[in-house]
Amino acid sequence: MDFDIQSWHELYEQNDQLENMIIIYQKEIQHLQEENRALKEKLRLLEQKNKSVLEDIKVTKCLNT
């Protein structure tokens, strides 16, 4: 049997790389969560505006009849 045993230094370097990747992904997740919150707020405002416009249309139709 031939085992590929990594040295302590190789394992340390690999661990360091993996930790850096985790940090990058955590930052990206945080950014996406913030973007998601902003988009949800924008959607909420647009839905409110849409509701207001629909109410205005109903009032205008009632006044024109």
ZIHU-V177193 format. One record per pair of residues at least 12 apart in sequence whose ideal C-beta (glycine too) atoms are under 10 Angstrom apart, sorted by the first residue. I is the first residue (numbers start at 1). GAP is how many residues later the second one is. If there is no record, write none. Layout:
i=<I/I>
gap=<GAP/GAP>
//
This chain:
none
//
